[in-house]
């Protein structure tokens, strides 16, 4: 696998992971709004915090990788 293919694969994978995390965040937020149990709300809030952290990590990876992928493809 060439550097270009490897970089493009990492970028595509991180992008897909970000999409999945965003979808999971939306689901979690929806369940949180509909929850009446304090325990469930606390649990979902903790989950949401972790997912938000993951989303920011994937955004950072994508922001760092995009110029590399572009430069290698040129």
N, CA, C and O atoms as a Maestro MAE file, in Angstrom:
{
 s_m_m2io_version
 :::
 2.0.0
}

f_m_ct {
 s_m_title
 :::
 protein
 m_atom[296] {
  # First column is atom index #
  i_m_mmod_type
  r_m_x_coord
  r_m_y_coord
  r_m_z_coord
  i_m_residue_number
  s_m_chain_name
  s_m_pdb_residue_name
  s_m_pdb_atom_name
  i_m_atomic_number
  :::
  1 25 0.849 -1.168 0.000 1 A "UNK " " N  " 7
  2 3 0.000 0.000 0.000 1 A "UNK " " CA " 6
  3 2 0.900 1.239 0.000 1 A "UNK " " C  " 6
  4 15 1.828 1.342 0.802 1 A "UNK " " O  " 8
  5 25 0.619 2.161 -0.896 2 A "UNK " " N  " 7
  6 3 1.420 3.383 -0.980 2 A "UNK " " CA " 6
  7 2 1.054 4.347 0.147 2 A "UNK " " C  " 6
  8 15 0.056 4.165 0.844 2 A "UNK " " O  " 8
  9 25 1.879 5.368 0.307 3 A "UNK " " N  " 7
  10 3 1.604 6.383 1.329 3 A "UNK " " CA " 6
  11 2 0.277 7.086 1.054 3 A "UNK " " C  " 6
  12 15 -0.487 7.388 1.971 3 A "UNK " " O  " 8
  13 25 0.024 7.337 -0.214 4 A "UNK " " N  " 7
  14 3 -1.230 8.007 -0.593 4 A "UNK " " CA " 6
  15 2 -2.417 7.131 -0.228 4 A "UNK " " C  " 6
  16 15 -3.389 7.611 0.355 4 A "UNK " " O  " 8
  17 25 -2.346 5.859 -0.565 5 A "UNK " " N  " 7
  18 3 -3.449 4.940 -0.244 5 A "UNK " " CA " 6
  19 2 -3.630 4.805 1.263 5 A "UNK " " C  " 6
  20 15 -4.757 4.771 1.756 5 A "UNK " " O  " 8
  21 25 -2.529 4.728 1.987 6 A "UNK " " N  " 7
  22 3 -2.592 4.596 3.447 6 A "UNK " " CA " 6
  23 2 -3.212 5.849 4.063 6 A "UNK " " C  " 6
  24 15 -4.112 5.754 4.898 6 A "UNK " " O  " 8
  25 25 -2.735 7.008 3.656 7 A "UNK " " N  " 7
  26 3 -3.273 8.263 4.185 7 A "UNK " " CA " 6
  27 2 -4.750 8.414 3.836 7 A "UNK " " C  " 6
  28 15 -5.548 8.845 4.668 7 A "UNK " " O  " 8
  29 25 -5.108 8.060 2.610 8 A "UNK " " N  " 7
  30 3 -6.509 8.152 2.199 8 A "UNK " " CA " 6
  31 2 -7.374 7.174 2.996 8 A "UNK " " C  " 6
  32 15 -8.505 7.501 3.356 8 A "UNK " " O  " 8
  33 25 -6.854 5.987 3.271 9 A "UNK " " N  " 7
  34 3 -7.601 4.999 4.063 9 A "UNK " " CA " 6
  35 2 -7.819 5.488 5.498 9 A "UNK " " C  " 6
  36 15 -8.909 5.344 6.050 9 A "UNK " " O  " 8
  37 25 -6.787 6.057 6.085 10 A "UNK " " N  " 7
  38 3 -6.910 6.590 7.446 10 A "UNK " " CA " 6
  39 2 -7.927 7.724 7.466 10 A "UNK " " C  " 6
  40 15 -8.771 7.788 8.360 10 A "UNK " " O  " 8
  41 25 -7.852 8.610 6.492 11 A "UNK " " N  " 7
  42 3 -8.783 9.733 6.411 11 A "UNK " " CA " 6
  43 2 -10.217 9.232 6.242 11 A "UNK " " C  " 6
  44 15 -11.125 9.709 6.923 11 A "UNK " " O  " 8
  45 25 -10.422 8.284 5.347 12 A "UNK " " N  " 7
  46 3 -11.766 7.737 5.110 12 A "UNK " " CA " 6
  47 2 -12.294 7.028 6.349 12 A "UNK " " C  " 6
  48 15 -13.467 7.169 6.696 12 A "UNK " " O  " 8
  49 25 -11.441 6.274 7.009 13 A "UNK " " N  " 7
  50 3 -11.855 5.558 8.213 13 A "UNK " " CA " 6
  51 2 -12.223 6.534 9.332 13 A "UNK " " C  " 6
  52 15 -13.254 6.367 9.984 13 A "UNK " " O  " 8
  53 25 -11.399 7.535 9.555 14 A "UNK " " N  " 7
  54 3 -11.693 8.525 10.595 14 A "UNK " " CA " 6
  55 2 -12.978 9.275 10.274 14 A "UNK " " C  " 6
  56 15 -13.763 9.582 11.171 14 A "UNK " " O  " 8
  57 25 -13.190 9.563 9.019 15 A "UNK " " N  " 7
  58 3 -14.412 10.245 8.593 15 A "UNK " " CA " 6
  59 2 -15.647 9.391 8.866 15 A "UNK " " C  " 6
  60 15 -16.663 9.893 9.346 15 A "UNK " " O  " 8
  61 25 -15.556 8.111 8.560 16 A "UNK " " N  " 7
  62 3 -16.665 7.190 8.817 16 A "UNK " " CA " 6
  63 2 -16.915 7.058 10.323 16 A "UNK " " C  " 6
  64 15 -18.062 7.069 10.768 16 A "UNK " " O  " 8
  65 25 -15.851 6.934 11.094 17 A "UNK " " N  " 7
  66 3 -15.984 6.840 12.549 17 A "UNK " " CA " 6
  67 2 -16.659 8.098 13.107 17 A "UNK " " C  " 6
  68 15 -17.505 8.017 13.997 17 A "UNK " " O  " 8
  69 25 -16.273 9.254 12.572 18 A "UNK " " N  " 7
  70 3 -16.880 10.504 13.018 18 A "UNK " " CA " 6
  71 2 -18.382 10.505 12.720 18 A "UNK " " C  " 6
  72 15 -19.184 10.928 13.553 18 A "UNK " " O  " 8
  73 25 -18.753 10.036 11.542 19 A "UNK " " N  " 7
  74 3 -20.182 9.946 11.196 19 A "UNK " " CA " 6
  75 2 -20.932 9.046 12.175 19 A "UNK " " C  " 6
  76 15 -22.029 9.383 12.620 19 A "UNK " " O  " 8
  77 25 -20.340 7.905 12.506 20 A "UNK " " N  " 7
  78 3 -20.979 6.959 13.432 20 A "UNK " " CA " 6
  79 2 -21.107 7.585 14.821 20 A "UNK " " C  " 6
  80 15 -22.156 7.478 15.457 20 A "UNK " " O  " 8
  81 25 -20.049 8.233 15.287 21 A "UNK " " N  " 7
  82 3 -20.085 8.875 16.598 21 A "UNK " " CA " 6
  83 2 -21.152 9.979 16.611 21 A "UNK " " C  " 6
  84 15 -21.894 10.113 17.584 21 A "UNK " " O  " 8
  85 25 -21.226 10.762 15.539 22 A "UNK " " N  " 7
  86 3 -22.256 11.807 15.454 22 A "UNK " " CA " 6
  87 2 -23.662 11.216 15.514 22 A "UNK " " C  " 6
  88 15 -24.542 11.765 16.177 22 A "UNK " " O  " 8
  89 25 -23.871 10.103 14.826 23 A "UNK " " N  " 7
  90 3 -25.182 9.449 14.859 23 A "UNK " " CA " 6
  91 2 -25.489 8.924 16.263 23 A "UNK " " C  " 6
  92 15 -26.613 9.047 16.748 23 A "UNK " " O  " 8
  93 25 -24.491 8.345 16.902 24 A "UNK " " N  " 7
  94 3 -24.686 7.817 18.253 24 A "UNK " " CA " 6
  95 2 -24.963 8.950 19.244 24 A "UNK " " C  " 6
  96 15 -25.763 8.791 20.166 24 A "UNK " " O  " 8
  97 25 -24.297 10.097 19.048 25 A "UNK " " N  " 7
  98 3 -24.562 11.265 19.893 25 A "UNK " " CA " 6
  99 2 -26.014 11.701 19.722 25 A "UNK " " C  " 6
  100 15 -26.689 11.990 20.709 25 A "UNK " " O  " 8
  101 25 -26.495 11.752 18.503 26 A "UNK " " N  " 7
  102 3 -27.882 12.157 18.248 26 A "UNK " " CA " 6
  103 2 -28.865 11.196 18.923 26 A "UNK " " C  " 6
  104 15 -29.850 11.630 19.521 26 A "UNK " " O  " 8
  105 25 -28.597 9.905 18.826 27 A "UNK " " N  " 7
  106 3 -29.456 8.905 19.470 27 A "UNK " " CA " 6
  107 2 -29.427 9.087 20.986 27 A "UNK " " C  " 6
  108 15 -30.470 9.063 21.640 27 A "UNK " " O  " 8
  109 25 -28.239 9.266 21.537 28 A "UNK " " N  " 7
  110 3 -28.093 9.428 22.980 28 A "UNK " " CA " 6
  111 2 -28.820 10.679 23.464 28 A "UNK " " C  " 6
  112 15 -29.496 10.649 24.492 28 A "UNK " " O  " 8
  113 25 -28.682 11.776 22.725 29 A "UNK " " N  " 7
  114 3 -29.378 13.004 23.098 29 A "UNK " " CA " 6
  115 2 -30.895 12.805 23.062 29 A "UNK " " C  " 6
  116 15 -31.612 13.294 23.935 29 A "UNK " " O  " 8
  117 25 -31.370 12.095 22.063 30 A "UNK " " N  " 7
  118 3 -32.800 11.822 21.947 30 A "UNK " " CA " 6
  119 2 -33.306 11.007 23.135 30 A "UNK " " C  " 6
  120 15 -34.361 11.304 23.695 30 A "UNK " " O  " 8
  121 25 -32.557 9.991 23.509 31 A "UNK " " N  " 7
  122 3 -32.936 9.153 24.649 31 A "UNK " " CA " 6
  123 2 -32.852 9.937 25.950 31 A "UNK " " C  " 6
  124 15 -33.659 9.734 26.858 31 A "UNK " " O  " 8
  125 25 -31.882 10.828 26.039 32 A "UNK " " N  " 7
  126 3 -31.719 11.641 27.234 32 A "UNK " " CA " 6
  127 2 -32.922 12.562 27.432 32 A "UNK " " C  " 6
  128 15 -33.419 12.712 28.549 32 A "UNK " " O  " 8
  129 25 -33.379 13.166 26.363 33 A "UNK " " N  " 7
  130 3 -34.538 14.060 26.436 33 A "UNK " " CA " 6
  131 2 -35.781 13.305 26.907 33 A "UNK " " C  " 6
  132 15 -36.589 13.843 27.664 33 A "UNK " " O  " 8
  133 25 -35.930 12.063 26.460 34 A "UNK " " N  " 7
  134 3 -37.107 11.287 26.805 34 A "UNK " " CA " 6
  135 2 -37.029 10.534 28.119 34 A "UNK " " C  " 6
  136 15 -37.992 9.874 28.509 34 A "UNK " " O  " 8
  137 25 -35.905 10.620 28.805 35 A "UNK " " N  " 7
  138 3 -35.714 9.849 30.032 35 A "UNK " " CA " 6
  139 2 -36.277 10.576 31.248 35 A "UNK " " C  " 6
  140 15 -36.138 11.791 31.388 35 A "UNK " " O  " 8
  141 25 -36.913 9.805 32.120 36 A "UNK " " N  " 7
  142 3 -37.436 10.378 33.359 36 A "UNK " " CA " 6
  143 2 -36.655 9.901 34.582 36 A "UNK " " C  " 6
  144 15 -36.799 10.463 35.667 36 A "UNK " " O  " 8
  145 25 -35.842 8.884 34.414 37 A "UNK " " N  " 7
  146 3 -35.064 8.327 35.517 37 A "UNK " " CA " 6
  147 2 -33.776 9.128 35.715 37 A "UNK " " C  " 6
  148 15 -33.023 9.362 34.771 37 A "UNK " " O  " 8
  149 25 -33.542 9.540 36.951 38 A "UNK " " N  " 7
  150 3 -32.301 10.274 37.248 38 A "UNK " " CA " 6
  151 2 -31.068 9.429 36.961 38 A "UNK " " C  " 6
  152 15 -30.074 9.924 36.429 38 A "UNK " " O  " 8
  153 25 -31.138 8.147 37.319 39 A "UNK " " N  " 7
  154 3 -30.005 7.255 37.076 39 A "UNK " " CA " 6
  155 2 -29.722 7.158 35.576 39 A "UNK " " C  " 6
  156 15 -28.571 7.249 35.150 39 A "UNK " " O  " 8
  157 25 -30.764 6.974 34.789 40 A "UNK " " N  " 7
  158 3 -30.598 6.863 33.336 40 A "UNK " " CA " 6
  159 2 -30.068 8.166 32.757 40 A "UNK " " C  " 6
  160 15 -29.193 8.151 31.891 40 A "UNK " " O  " 8
  161 25 -30.585 9.281 33.225 41 A "UNK " " N  " 7
  162 3 -30.117 10.579 32.727 41 A "UNK " " CA " 6
  163 2 -28.632 10.777 33.045 41 A "UNK " " C  " 6
  164 15 -27.871 11.245 32.199 41 A "UNK " " O  " 8
  165 25 -28.225 10.421 34.262 42 A "UNK " " N  " 7
  166 3 -26.808 10.538 34.633 42 A "UNK " " CA " 6
  167 2 -25.936 9.636 33.763 42 A "UNK " " C  " 6
  168 15 -24.870 10.039 33.297 42 A "UNK " " O  " 8
  169 25 -26.405 8.420 33.558 43 A "UNK " " N  " 7
  170 3 -25.661 7.464 32.748 43 A "UNK " " CA " 6
  171 2 -25.528 7.956 31.305 43 A "UNK " " C  " 6
  172 15 -24.447 7.895 30.720 43 A "UNK " " O  " 8
  173 25 -26.621 8.438 30.746 44 A "UNK " " N  " 7
  174 3 -26.586 8.937 29.363 44 A "UNK " " CA " 6
  175 2 -25.752 10.210 29.250 44 A "UNK " " C  " 6
  176 15 -25.093 10.432 28.235 44 A "UNK " " O  " 8
  177 25 -25.778 11.037 30.277 45 A "UNK " " N  " 7
  178 3 -24.957 12.248 30.277 45 A "UNK " " CA " 6
  179 2 -23.473 11.884 30.283 45 A "UNK " " C  " 6
  180 15 -22.678 12.507 29.579 45 A "UNK " " O  " 8
  181 25 -23.098 10.878 31.075 46 A "UNK " " N  " 7
  182 3 -21.714 10.398 31.087 46 A "UNK " " CA " 6
  183 2 -21.320 9.832 29.718 46 A "UNK " " C  " 6
  184 15 -20.230 10.099 29.212 46 A "UNK " " O  " 8
  185 25 -22.223 9.052 29.135 47 A "UNK " " N  " 7
  186 3 -21.968 8.483 27.810 47 A "UNK " " CA " 6
  187 2 -21.791 9.592 26.787 47 A "UNK " " C  " 6
  188 15 -20.893 9.536 25.948 47 A "UNK " " O  " 8
  189 25 -22.641 10.587 26.860 48 A "UNK " " N  " 7
  190 3 -22.575 11.714 25.933 48 A "UNK " " CA " 6
  191 2 -21.252 12.469 26.055 48 A "UNK " " C  " 6
  192 15 -20.692 12.909 25.050 48 A "UNK " " O  " 8
  193 25 -20.761 12.618 27.262 49 A "UNK " " N  " 7
  194 3 -19.471 13.284 27.468 49 A "UNK " " CA " 6
  195 2 -18.346 12.505 26.788 49 A "UNK " " C  " 6
  196 15 -17.482 13.092 26.136 49 A "UNK " " O  " 8
  197 25 -18.363 11.192 26.944 50 A "UNK " " N  " 7
  198 3 -17.341 10.363 26.294 50 A "UNK " " CA " 6
  199 2 -17.435 10.408 24.782 50 A "UNK " " C  " 6
  200 15 -16.416 10.468 24.094 50 A "UNK " " O  " 8
  201 25 -18.639 10.380 24.269 51 A "UNK " " N  " 7
  202 3 -18.841 10.438 22.817 51 A "UNK " " CA " 6
  203 2 -18.401 11.789 22.252 51 A "UNK " " C  " 6
  204 15 -17.819 11.864 21.170 51 A "UNK " " O  " 8
  205 25 -18.686 12.839 22.993 52 A "UNK " " N  " 7
  206 3 -18.280 14.174 22.555 52 A "UNK " " CA " 6
  207 2 -16.762 14.281 22.507 52 A "UNK " " C  " 6
  208 15 -16.206 14.897 21.598 52 A "UNK " " O  " 8
  209 25 -16.100 13.684 23.479 53 A "UNK " " N  " 7
  210 3 -14.630 13.663 23.484 53 A "UNK " " CA " 6
  211 2 -14.094 12.887 22.276 53 A "UNK " " C  " 6
  212 15 -13.134 13.311 21.633 53 A "UNK " " O  " 8
  213 25 -14.721 11.757 21.979 54 A "UNK " " N  " 7
  214 3 -14.316 10.975 20.812 54 A "UNK " " CA " 6
  215 2 -14.513 11.772 19.525 54 A "UNK " " C  " 6
  216 15 -13.669 11.743 18.629 54 A "UNK " " O  " 8
  217 25 -15.642 12.485 19.444 55 A "UNK " " N  " 7
  218 3 -15.921 13.282 18.239 55 A "UNK " " CA " 6
  219 2 -14.823 14.315 18.037 55 A "UNK " " C  " 6
  220 15 -14.353 14.511 16.916 55 A "UNK " " O  " 8
  221 25 -14.413 14.975 19.110 56 A "UNK " " N  " 7
  222 3 -13.367 15.987 18.993 56 A "UNK " " CA " 6
  223 2 -12.034 15.361 18.579 56 A "UNK " " C  " 6
  224 15 -11.266 15.970 17.834 56 A "UNK " " O  " 8
  225 25 -11.764 14.159 19.056 57 A "UNK " " N  " 7
  226 3 -10.543 13.465 18.659 57 A "UNK " " CA " 6
  227 2 -10.552 13.157 17.161 57 A "UNK " " C  " 6
  228 15 -9.565 13.399 16.466 57 A "UNK " " O  " 8
  229 25 -11.663 12.627 16.672 58 A "UNK " " N  " 7
  230 3 -11.758 12.337 15.232 58 A "UNK " " CA " 6
  231 2 -11.680 13.611 14.401 58 A "UNK " " C  " 6
  232 15 -11.081 13.611 13.326 58 A "UNK " " O  " 8
  233 25 -12.274 14.689 14.884 59 A "UNK " " N  " 7
  234 3 -12.183 15.967 14.155 59 A "UNK " " CA " 6
  235 2 -10.730 16.432 14.083 59 A "UNK " " C  " 6
  236 15 -10.290 16.943 13.053 59 A "UNK " " O  " 8
  237 25 -9.992 16.256 15.167 60 A "UNK " " N  " 7
  238 3 -8.577 16.635 15.183 60 A "UNK " " CA " 6
  239 2 -7.767 15.798 14.204 60 A "UNK " " C  " 6
  240 15 -6.918 16.317 13.479 60 A "UNK " " O  " 8
  241 25 -8.041 14.489 14.194 61 A "UNK " " N  " 7
  242 3 -7.344 13.590 13.260 61 A "UNK " " CA " 6
  243 2 -7.633 14.008 11.828 61 A "UNK " " C  " 6
  244 15 -6.719 14.089 11.006 61 A "UNK " " O  " 8
  245 25 -8.888 14.273 11.526 62 A "UNK " " N  " 7
  246 3 -9.255 14.673 10.168 62 A "UNK " " CA " 6
  247 2 -8.623 16.004 9.786 62 A "UNK " " C  " 6
  248 15 -8.145 16.163 8.663 62 A "UNK " " O  " 8
  249 25 -8.617 16.953 10.700 63 A "UNK " " N  " 7
  250 3 -8.025 18.261 10.417 63 A "UNK " " CA " 6
  251 2 -6.525 18.135 10.156 63 A "UNK " " C  " 6
  252 15 -5.974 18.833 9.305 63 A "UNK " " O  " 8
  253 25 -5.873 17.240 10.895 64 A "UNK " " N  " 7
  254 3 -4.435 17.040 10.710 64 A "UNK " " CA " 6
  255 2 -4.138 16.234 9.453 64 A "UNK " " C  " 6
  256 15 -3.133 16.474 8.784 64 A "UNK " " O  " 8
  257 25 -4.995 15.293 9.132 65 A "UNK " " N  " 7
  258 3 -4.728 14.392 7.999 65 A "UNK " " CA " 6
  259 2 -5.086 15.007 6.648 65 A "UNK " " C  " 6
  260 15 -4.469 14.676 5.636 65 A "UNK " " O  " 8
  261 25 -6.058 15.883 6.623 66 A "UNK " " N  " 7
  262 3 -6.512 16.420 5.335 66 A "UNK " " CA " 6
  263 2 -5.404 17.093 4.529 66 A "UNK " " C  " 6
  264 15 -5.292 16.819 3.334 66 A "UNK " " O  " 8
  265 25 -4.577 17.962 5.124 67 A "UNK " " N  " 7
  266 3 -3.501 18.550 4.316 67 A "UNK " " CA " 6
  267 2 -2.490 17.512 3.827 67 A "UNK " " C  " 6
  268 15 -1.938 17.643 2.734 67 A "UNK " " O  " 8
  269 25 -2.253 16.496 4.630 68 A "UNK " " N  " 7
  270 3 -1.308 15.439 4.230 68 A "UNK " " CA " 6
  271 2 -1.854 14.668 3.041 68 A "UNK " " C  " 6
  272 15 -1.138 14.424 2.070 68 A "UNK " " O  " 8
  273 25 -3.123 14.284 3.117 69 A "UNK " " N  " 7
  274 3 -3.754 13.556 2.017 69 A "UNK " " CA " 6
  275 2 -3.749 14.399 0.754 69 A "UNK " " C  " 6
  276 15 -3.451 13.901 -0.331 69 A "UNK " " O  " 8
  277 25 -4.078 15.673 0.894 70 A "UNK " " N  " 7
  278 3 -4.083 16.572 -0.258 70 A "UNK " " CA " 6
  279 2 -2.696 16.718 -0.852 70 A "UNK " " C  " 6
  280 15 -2.536 16.670 -2.072 70 A "UNK " " O  " 8
  281 25 -1.691 16.894 -0.004 71 A "UNK " " N  " 7
  282 3 -0.314 17.062 -0.481 71 A "UNK " " CA " 6
  283 2 0.194 15.794 -1.162 71 A "UNK " " C  " 6
  284 15 0.861 15.874 -2.193 71 A "UNK " " O  " 8
  285 25 -0.109 14.640 -0.605 72 A "UNK " " N  " 7
  286 3 0.353 13.388 -1.209 72 A "UNK " " CA " 6
  287 2 -0.344 13.112 -2.534 72 A "UNK " " C  " 6
  288 15 0.242 12.519 -3.440 72 A "UNK " " O  " 8
  289 25 -1.592 13.542 -2.644 73 A "UNK " " N  " 7
  290 3 -2.350 13.291 -3.864 73 A "UNK " " CA " 6
  291 2 -1.893 14.231 -5.003 73 A "UNK " " C  " 6
  292 15 -2.124 13.940 -6.176 73 A "UNK " " O  " 8
  293 25 -1.257 15.339 -4.656 74 A "UNK " " N  " 7
  294 3 -0.852 16.328 -5.669 74 A "UNK " " CA " 6
  295 2 0.360 15.870 -6.456 74 A "UNK " " C  " 6
  296 15 0.825 16.584 -7.344 74 A "UNK " " O  " 8
  :::
 }
 m_bond[295] {
  # First column is bond index #
  i_m_from
  i_m_to
  i_m_order
  :::
  1 1 2 1
  2 2 3 1
  3 3 4 2
  4 3 5 1
  5 5 6 1
  6 6 7 1
  7 7 8 2
  8 7 9 1
  9 9 10 1
  10 10 11 1
  11 11 12 2
  12 11 13 1
  13 13 14 1
  14 14 15 1
  15 15 16 2
  16 15 17 1
  17 17 18 1
  18 18 19 1
  19 19 20 2
  20 19 21 1
  21 21 22 1
  22 22 23 1
  23 23 24 2
  24 23 25 1
  25 25 26 1
  26 26 27 1
  27 27 28 2
  28 27 29 1
  29 29 30 1
  30 30 31 1
  31 31 32 2
  32 31 33 1
  33 33 34 1
  34 34 35 1
  35 35 36 2
  36 35 37 1
  37 37 38 1
  38 38 39 1
  39 39 40 2
  40 39 41 1
  41 41 42 1
  42 42 43 1
  43 43 44 2
  44 43 45 1
  45 45 46 1
  46 46 47 1
  47 47 48 2
  48 47 49 1
  49 49 50 1
  50 50 51 1
  51 51 52 2
  52 51 53 1
  53 53 54 1
  54 54 55 1
  55 55 56 2
  56 55 57 1
  57 57 58 1
  58 58 59 1
  59 59 60 2
  60 59 61 1
  61 61 62 1
  62 62 63 1
  63 63 64 2
  64 63 65 1
  65 65 66 1
  66 66 67 1
  67 67 68 2
  68 67 69 1
  69 69 70 1
  70 70 71 1
  71 71 72 2
  72 71 73 1
  73 73 74 1
  74 74 75 1
  75 75 76 2
  76 75 77 1
  77 77 78 1
  78 78 79 1
  79 79 80 2
  80 79 81 1
  81 81 82 1
  82 82 83 1
  83 83 84 2
  84 83 85 1
  85 85 86 1
  86 86 87 1
  87 87 88 2
  88 87 89 1
  89 89 90 1
  90 90 91 1
  91 91 92 2
  92 91 93 1
  93 93 94 1
  94 94 95 1
  95 95 96 2
  96 95 97 1
  97 97 98 1
  98 98 99 1
  99 99 100 2
  100 99 101 1
  101 101 102 1
  102 102 103 1
  103 103 104 2
  104 103 105 1
  105 105 106 1
  106 106 107 1
  107 107 108 2
  108 107 109 1
  109 109 110 1
  110 110 111 1
  111 111 112 2
  112 111 113 1
  113 113 114 1
  114 114 115 1
  115 115 116 2
  116 115 117 1
  117 117 118 1
  118 118 119 1
  119 119 120 2
  120 119 121 1
  121 121 122 1
  122 122 123 1
  123 123 124 2
  124 123 125 1
  125 125 126 1
  126 126 127 1
  127 127 128 2
  128 127 129 1
  129 129 130 1
  130 130 131 1
  131 131 132 2
  132 131 133 1
  133 133 134 1
  134 134 135 1
  135 135 136 2
  136 135 137 1
  137 137 138 1
  138 138 139 1
  139 139 140 2
  140 139 141 1
  141 141 142 1
  142 142 143 1
  143 143 144 2
  144 143 145 1
  145 145 146 1
  146 146 147 1
  147 147 148 2
  148 147 149 1
  149 149 150 1
  150 150 151 1
  151 151 152 2
  152 151 153 1
  153 153 154 1
  154 154 155 1
  155 155 156 2
  156 155 157 1
  157 157 158 1
  158 158 159 1
  159 159 160 2
  160 159 161 1
  161 161 162 1
  162 162 163 1
  163 163 164 2
  164 163 165 1
  165 165 166 1
  166 166 167 1
  167 167 168 2
  168 167 169 1
  169 169 170 1
  170 170 171 1
  171 171 172 2
  172 171 173 1
  173 173 174 1
  174 174 175 1
  175 175 176 2
  176 175 177 1
  177 177 178 1
  178 178 179 1
  179 179 180 2
  180 179 181 1
  181 181 182 1
  182 182 183 1
  183 183 184 2
  184 183 185 1
  185 185 186 1
  186 186 187 1
  187 187 188 2
  188 187 189 1
  189 189 190 1
  190 190 191 1
  191 191 192 2
  192 191 193 1
  193 193 194 1
  194 194 195 1
  195 195 196 2
  196 195 197 1
  197 197 198 1
  198 198 199 1
  199 199 200 2
  200 199 201 1
  201 201 202 1
  202 202 203 1
  203 203 204 2
  204 203 205 1
  205 205 206 1
  206 206 207 1
  207 207 208 2
  208 207 209 1
  209 209 210 1
  210 210 211 1
  211 211 212 2
  212 211 213 1
  213 213 214 1
  214 214 215 1
  215 215 216 2
  216 215 217 1
  217 217 218 1
  218 218 219 1
  219 219 220 2
  220 219 221 1
  221 221 222 1
  222 222 223 1
  223 223 224 2
  224 223 225 1
  225 225 226 1
  226 226 227 1
  227 227 228 2
  228 227 229 1
  229 229 230 1
  230 230 231 1
  231 231 232 2
  232 231 233 1
  233 233 234 1
  234 234 235 1
  235 235 236 2
  236 235 237 1
  237 237 238 1
  238 238 239 1
  239 239 240 2
  240 239 241 1
  241 241 242 1
  242 242 243 1
  243 243 244 2
  244 243 245 1
  245 245 246 1
  246 246 247 1
  247 247 248 2
  248 247 249 1
  249 249 250 1
  250 250 251 1
  251 251 252 2
  252 251 253 1
  253 253 254 1
  254 254 255 1
  255 255 256 2
  256 255 257 1
  257 257 258 1
  258 258 259 1
  259 259 260 2
  260 259 261 1
  261 261 262 1
  262 262 263 1
  263 263 264 2
  264 263 265 1
  265 265 266 1
  266 266 267 1
  267 267 268 2
  268 267 269 1
  269 269 270 1
  270 270 271 1
  271 271 272 2
  272 271 273 1
  273 273 274 1
  274 274 275 1
  275 275 276 2
  276 275 277 1
  277 277 278 1
  278 278 279 1
  279 279 280 2
  280 279 281 1
  281 281 282 1
  282 282 283 1
  283 283 284 2
  284 283 285 1
  285 285 286 1
  286 286 287 1
  287 287 288 2
  288 287 289 1
  289 289 290 1
  290 290 291 1
  291 291 292 2
  292 291 293 1
  293 293 294 1
  294 294 295 1
  295 295 296 2
  :::
 }
}
